């Protein structure tokens, strides 16, 4: 709940009648504090009828009011609303207006953006901060796009297989637009080899050479065994083949001897045969031991033949491919590695072109899907084909994976596998060499997005790693792609709170984001800025294809921008709200079958916006009207004053009346904040209450201690309260209770106060005045109702039309005050009283009555017997 409470007062007792008489007689009432004299204008219904709102306020047009107002006197209608005079807008309809030269009133931010984009040093990234809807994204987007087209187009990036270590893919950088042709050429090369290599191995010359190698191996094998067999037969030893292999056996007359016949031979013959067999067995074993070497030599010869055949087939298309990349040594090295791998694995290309289960696939897709050929593909990470200038990338979901990329997996035979082809680029890859724009809030919400961005900016490279690798949660083998050098300008866009928190809590933030572009939430209002806003409206009408707006419609939209800024001398820079209003006004005109949008349609759109959002506000007003919530708007009460808290729900702010009461008694100079004691009061509200203690002590406790205890409370308040804008209302209630002076309940009060009794500015003054006005209007305005506001808030007044009309007719009054003494005189109808040289106050004044009351408290405290003095209450410390 934001702070400012209004207070309403009623007449009905002697003090009120004294004040009303002063009003009727136009008497001068002495004011306290600053020693000024304020003339209070009559607020009775007998005042002459007021002019219309247009007639009252039109002369001031879009300039600041020149007629002086006086503190303590009701403001004229011209001070309640500062209009935009349509006659100062130099056009009939917006079709006559050109586009604006840029964002209005954001020179500081524009200079910061230009500086950050222009300087090419590490760490000079940009943080654009400002309220939502001020055009931050539009400015950054337009500026970056204009700047990017003048800069060189950065390189293409791709990943290829590392044939030495497949878990560490290699990066390749190519001039813009050349990565995609390389990828297509590699796919075509493998597709062609998938056909041409098997054909090469089917040619007659290859078959002849292969047959020769086979015959050579066979002849070598046969020659070795034939020579052994011939020599053995000469010695009557037979070389026979058995299921267990080759064996030697004795032979007689060309026939192999069986064991029985061999036993019948004499011993000398048997010994000779055994010796012969052993000798030939040794030779046979030597030949058998040489067979693996012969086979190895044969395979090498066949492999060499295959390599030669493959080389003849592969070299020509590779040489043609190399001609396109002679200026890129890295690509030539990669193609050489591809050639070596194909030569080493030529047999993979000799498999059937349509293996079982894949026969229905097209050849090009088959090449992609078969794992054996995926290693020859080129994974294009960044393709700059057709790009003019540097890239400008807007990433709306900045997480770890969307920024630095990710490693995907695919299922194969029940397991998840990956390779370099499953590396997916992130926003940093796409923006490399250009600009990356991120929303600060989304970046901080994203999963490890902010940490990953900082890591990339610190190291100056993009390293793709899964979150499991990053957090050391996985022990499986994973890819470790070669990092890509990073050259990017990062622009973060967000609310000021994110910038200040990051600057305070993150020691690295200022090293990485050295430039801040701070957008204003409002701009100074003048005829010049009004005409610039008219050009903004004209550009929006053309961009959104809306109906034409005339001068009256534009003027009303500009007035609404001033209302949104909460200051009659400012215009809101939140262009989103303005565009929304224009679109809704266009819809109103469409339903009314009008071709031009005027002030009536804009006002109808404003009313419709409020009506859609004011259900809670109307419910609270109904509770007051039915006396469920007690708010008095007539009569007078001692120690009671009415106030307003400003509530904001869904972007709709409104004032909610509340009743503040004060009670005093003998004590030890304490002012008890009941809201604080029950932990419903915020620190700013508690500060305001403590300021009241300082004011009372400084004014009435100079010669004696304050022997009182006072309590303050917001009646019928069931939620938290914060802000010091109720401090003046609380002080009025406290002074009323001390002086036993009734406060008129037909007035409302808002404003904070310092220890010297000066009333200070607050926020939400328009909503607070209107909230109290609606209560009074519902019960019937009688010319006595009004609101006391800080004099410093007069420049903020942009009240609703009905409030201004009531003010112009003298049925409702807005009175600025500068001091508490001025305010209490109006509220109580009794002079506040100024001290004389002795420090005393005139008889019958508010201050004199308070001084007498406090003196009585002090005397009573002294007369109390020992032990009878009121003890200081012991309370637990209030919870924050």
Beta strands, then each sheet from edge to edge (+ up, - down):
strand 1: 28-30
strand 2: 37-39
strand 3: 126-129
strand 4: 156-160
strand 5: 170-174
strand 6: 237-242
strand 7: 245-252
strand 8: 255-256
strand 9: 379-382
strand 10: 392-395
strand 11: 406-407
strand 12: 410-412
strand 13: 415-417
strand 14: 423-424
strand 15: 435-439
strand 16: 461-462
strand 17: 484-485
strand 18: 489-494
strand 19: 515-518
strand 20: 522-524
strand 21: 548-549
strand 22: 570-572
strand 23: 596-597
strand 24: 636-637
strand 25: 640-649
strand 26: 652-666
strand 27: 670-673
strand 28: 708-715
strand 29: 743-744
strand 30: 747-749
strand 31: 752-753
strand 32: 759-760
strand 33: 786-790
strand 34: 813-817
sheet 1: 1+ 2-
sheet 2: 10+ 15+ 18+ 3+ 19+
sheet 3: 5+ 4- 9+
sheet 4: 6+ 7- 8+
sheet 5: 11+ 14-
sheet 6: 12+ 13-
sheet 7: 16+ 17-
sheet 8: 20+ 22-
sheet 9: 21+ 23+
sheet 10: 24+ 29-
sheet 11: 25+ 26- 28+ 27+
sheet 12: 30+ 33+ 34+
sheet 13: 31+ 32-
end
